Amino acid sequence: MPLIIDPDSEPEPDLAVVHGAPADDRDEHPRAALLVVEVSDGTLPLDRGRKLAIYARASRRHRMPEPAVPLL
């Protein structure tokens, strides 16, 4: 689900933790997230470039685990 960060940016993170109940976002995409996670190595250049800049500009907490390093 996209996040509305500003009028020109609605990135779609792999995982987003948002406030409220699912019904709160039925008619509109969420505008705030507690945490944003990007995990795909296939989109790494986009995730670490344009998306990272968008999340940083919006002061969103974000994580981008290194794809070659197992976490579990």
Secondary structure, 3 states (H helix, E strand, C coil): CCCCCECCECCCCCEEECCCCHHHHCCCCCCCCCEEECCCHHHHHHHHHHHHHHHHHCCCCEECCCCCCCCC
